[in-house]
Amino acid sequence: MDGGAHCNRRTVEEVFRDFKGRYSGLIKALTIDVEEFYQRCDPEKENLCLYGFPSEQWDVSLPAEVVPPEIPEPALGINFARDGMQEKDWLALVAVNGDAWLLSVAFYFGARFGFDKADRKRLFDMINDLPTIFEVVTGAAKKKVTEKSSVSNHGSTKSKSNLKRVKEILLSLFSGKHSRVYADITYSLPVFV
Protein backbone atom coordinates (compact mmCIF):
# COMPACT_ATOMS: atom_id res chain seq x y z
CA MET A 1 0.00 0.00 0.00
CA ASP A 2 1.47 3.31 -1.10
CA GLY A 3 4.97 1.89 -0.87
CA GLY A 4 6.54 4.84 -2.56
CA ALA A 5 8.37 2.77 -5.19
CA HIS A 6 7.75 5.61 -7.61
CA CYS A 7 9.07 8.27 -5.20
CA ASN A 8 12.67 9.42 -4.90
CA ARG A 9 13.32 8.93 -1.17
CA ARG A 10 17.08 8.84 -1.26
CA THR A 11 18.28 10.80 1.75
CA VAL A 12 17.97 10.10 5.44
CA GLU A 13 15.79 13.19 5.78
CA GLU A 14 13.41 11.99 3.06
CA VAL A 15 13.07 8.54 4.61
CA PHE A 16 12.50 10.15 8.01
CA ARG A 17 9.83 12.43 6.51
CA ASP A 18 8.11 9.29 5.13
CA PHE A 19 8.41 7.69 8.58
CA LYS A 20 6.91 10.74 10.33
CA GLY A 21 3.96 10.83 7.93
CA ARG A 22 3.16 7.15 8.49
CA TYR A 23 3.77 7.56 12.24
CA SER A 24 1.36 10.49 12.40
CA GLY A 25 -1.27 8.52 10.50
CA LEU A 26 -1.07 5.59 12.91
CA ILE A 27 -1.23 7.85 15.95
CA LYS A 28 -4.25 9.58 14.45
CA ALA A 29 -5.99 6.21 13.94
CA LEU A 30 -5.28 5.11 17.52
CA THR A 31 -6.15 8.42 19.23
CA ILE A 32 -8.15 11.01 17.27
CA ASP A 33 -10.02 8.54 15.06
CA VAL A 34 -10.11 5.68 17.57
CA GLU A 35 -13.90 5.17 17.33
CA GLU A 36 -13.80 4.90 13.55
CA PHE A 37 -10.72 2.67 13.76
CA TYR A 38 -12.46 0.37 16.27
CA GLN A 39 -15.54 0.05 14.04
CA ARG A 40 -13.49 -0.71 10.93
CA CYS A 41 -11.67 -3.56 12.71
CA ASP A 42 -14.71 -5.86 12.72
CA PRO A 43 -13.60 -9.36 13.80
CA GLU A 44 -16.11 -10.83 11.33
CA LYS A 45 -14.05 -9.49 8.41
CA GLU A 46 -10.99 -11.15 6.92
CA ASN A 47 -7.41 -10.51 8.11
CA LEU A 48 -7.06 -6.74 8.31
CA CYS A 49 -3.97 -4.53 8.58
CA LEU A 50 -3.52 -0.95 9.78
CA TYR A 51 -1.59 1.12 7.26
CA GLY A 52 -0.10 4.56 7.79
CA PHE A 53 0.72 6.70 4.77
CA PRO A 54 3.34 9.41 4.20
CA SER A 55 0.40 11.85 3.88
CA GLU A 56 -0.41 11.37 7.61
CA GLN A 57 -3.52 9.35 6.72
CA TRP A 58 -4.38 5.79 7.75
CA ASP A 59 -6.45 2.90 6.46
CA VAL A 60 -7.60 -0.50 7.67
CA SER A 61 -7.67 -2.96 4.80
CA LEU A 62 -6.63 -6.35 3.54
CA PRO A 63 -2.92 -6.84 2.87
CA ALA A 64 -1.55 -6.15 -0.59
CA GLU A 65 -2.07 -8.96 -3.07
CA VAL A 66 1.24 -8.28 -4.75
CA VAL A 67 3.84 -10.92 -3.87
CA PRO A 68 6.34 -9.87 -2.76
CA PRO A 69 4.81 -6.64 -1.49
CA GLU A 70 6.37 -3.28 -2.42
CA ILE A 71 7.21 -2.60 1.22
CA PRO A 72 7.05 -4.72 4.40
CA GLU A 73 3.48 -5.44 5.47
CA PRO A 74 2.04 -4.42 8.85
CA ALA A 75 0.71 -6.98 11.36
CA LEU A 76 -1.97 -9.16 9.82
CA GLY A 77 -5.29 -9.85 11.53
CA ILE A 78 -5.41 -6.93 13.98
CA ASN A 79 -9.19 -7.21 13.98
CA PHE A 80 -9.36 -10.75 15.40
CA ALA A 81 -8.16 -9.88 18.90
CA ARG A 82 -10.38 -6.79 19.21
CA ASP A 83 -13.29 -8.39 21.07
CA GLY A 84 -11.16 -10.82 23.06
CA MET A 85 -9.24 -8.13 24.95
CA GLN A 86 -9.93 -4.94 26.83
CA GLU A 87 -9.93 -2.05 24.37
CA LYS A 88 -6.91 -0.32 25.93
CA ASP A 89 -4.87 -3.53 25.77
CA TRP A 90 -5.91 -4.16 22.17
CA LEU A 91 -4.97 -0.61 21.17
CA ALA A 92 -1.60 -1.02 22.91
CA LEU A 93 -1.02 -4.27 20.99
CA VAL A 94 -1.88 -2.60 17.67
CA ALA A 95 0.39 0.32 18.62
CA VAL A 96 3.42 -1.84 19.36
CA ASN A 97 2.89 -3.73 16.09
CA GLY A 98 2.66 -0.36 14.34
CA ASP A 99 6.02 0.63 15.83
CA ALA A 100 7.61 -2.57 14.53
CA TRP A 101 6.11 -2.04 11.08
CA LEU A 102 7.30 1.57 10.86
CA LEU A 103 10.86 0.58 11.74
CA SER A 104 10.83 -2.20 9.15
CA VAL A 105 9.59 0.20 6.44
CA ALA A 106 12.16 2.87 7.33
CA PHE A 107 15.06 0.44 7.27
CA TYR A 108 13.73 -1.25 4.14
CA PHE A 109 14.03 2.14 2.42
CA GLY A 110 17.46 2.59 4.01
CA ALA A 111 18.65 -0.70 2.52
CA ARG A 112 16.98 -0.01 -0.80
CA PHE A 113 18.67 3.38 -1.12
CA GLY A 114 22.07 2.09 0.00
CA PHE A 115 22.39 3.83 3.35
CA ASP A 116 25.75 3.18 4.95
CA LYS A 117 26.37 2.60 8.66
CA ALA A 118 26.46 6.34 9.45
CA ASP A 119 23.20 6.98 7.53
CA ARG A 120 21.45 4.08 9.27
CA LYS A 121 22.60 5.32 12.67
CA ARG A 122 21.45 8.85 11.85
CA LEU A 123 18.04 7.54 10.74
CA PHE A 124 17.75 5.45 13.90
CA ASP A 125 18.68 8.42 16.10
CA MET A 126 16.10 10.64 14.39
CA ILE A 127 13.41 7.98 14.88
CA ASN A 128 14.51 7.28 18.45
CA ASP A 129 14.08 10.96 19.39
CA LEU A 130 10.32 10.49 18.95
CA PRO A 131 8.11 8.68 21.45
CA THR A 132 6.93 5.33 20.14
CA ILE A 133 3.33 4.92 19.07
CA PHE A 134 2.95 2.56 22.03
CA GLU A 135 4.22 5.28 24.40
CA VAL A 136 1.82 7.84 22.93
CA VAL A 137 -1.23 5.53 22.96
CA THR A 138 -0.64 4.22 26.50
CA GLY A 139 0.42 7.56 27.92
CA ALA A 140 3.91 6.27 28.73
CA ALA A 141 5.53 9.18 26.84
CA LYS A 142 3.80 11.65 29.15
CA LYS A 143 4.60 9.47 32.17
CA LYS A 144 8.32 9.33 31.26
CA VAL A 145 8.53 13.11 31.11
CA THR A 146 6.77 13.40 34.48
CA GLU A 147 8.98 10.74 36.13
CA LYS A 148 12.17 12.33 34.85
CA SER A 149 11.15 15.71 36.14
CA SER A 150 10.12 14.42 39.56
CA VAL A 151 13.60 13.00 40.25
CA SER A 152 15.26 16.10 38.88
CA ASN A 153 16.80 18.68 41.17
CA HIS A 154 15.16 21.42 39.10
CA GLY A 155 11.61 20.54 40.20
CA SER A 156 8.69 22.03 38.29
CA THR A 157 10.87 24.17 36.00
CA LYS A 158 12.38 20.99 34.54
CA SER A 159 8.93 19.40 34.24
CA LYS A 160 7.56 22.39 32.35
CA SER A 161 10.56 22.45 30.05
CA ASN A 162 10.19 18.70 29.31
CA LEU A 163 6.46 19.06 28.64
CA LYS A 164 7.19 22.01 26.38
CA ARG A 165 9.75 19.91 24.45
CA VAL A 166 7.29 17.01 24.03
CA LYS A 167 4.65 19.44 22.86
CA GLU A 168 7.08 20.98 20.34
CA ILE A 169 7.92 17.53 18.96
CA LEU A 170 4.26 16.57 18.64
CA LEU A 171 3.32 19.88 17.04
CA SER A 172 6.15 19.52 14.52
CA LEU A 173 4.88 16.04 13.65
CA PHE A 174 1.28 17.03 13.23
CA SER A 175 1.47 19.93 10.86
CA GLY A 176 -1.70 21.45 9.47
CA LYS A 177 -4.94 22.77 10.82
CA HIS A 178 -5.44 19.93 13.35
CA SER A 179 -1.98 20.12 14.92
CA ARG A 180 -3.23 21.65 18.18
CA VAL A 181 -5.93 18.97 18.53
CA TYR A 182 -3.39 16.14 18.15
CA ALA A 183 -1.11 17.58 20.80
CA ASP A 184 -3.99 18.21 23.23
CA ILE A 185 -5.34 14.68 22.85
CA THR A 186 -1.89 13.17 23.36
CA TYR A 187 -1.57 15.06 26.65
CA SER A 188 -5.00 13.92 27.81
CA LEU A 189 -4.53 10.20 27.08
CA PRO A 190 -4.94 8.09 30.21
CA VAL A 191 -1.97 6.08 31.45
CA PHE A 192 -2.65 2.37 31.01
CA VAL A 193 0.68 0.96 32.09
Sequence and secondary structure as in RCSB ss.txt:
>XXXX:A:sequence
MDGGAHCNRRTVEEVFRDFKGRYSGLIKALTIDVEEFYQRCDPEKENLCLYGFPSEQWDVSLPAEVVPPEIPEPA
LGINFARDGMQEKDWLALVAVNGDAWLLSVAFYFGARFGFDKADRKRLFDMINDLPTIFEVVTGAAKKKVTEKSS
VSNHGSTKSKSNLKRVKEILLSLFSGKHSRVYADITYSLPVFV
>XXXX:A:secstr
    TTS   SHHHHHHHHHHHHHHHHHHHTTTHHHHHHH  TTSS  EEEE TTS EEEE    SSS SS    
S TTTTGGGS HHHHHHHHHHHHHHHHHHHHHHHHHHTT  HHHHHHHHHHHHTS  HHHHHHTHHHHHHHHHHH
SSTTHHHHHHHHHHHHHHHHHHHS STTHHHHHHHHHH     
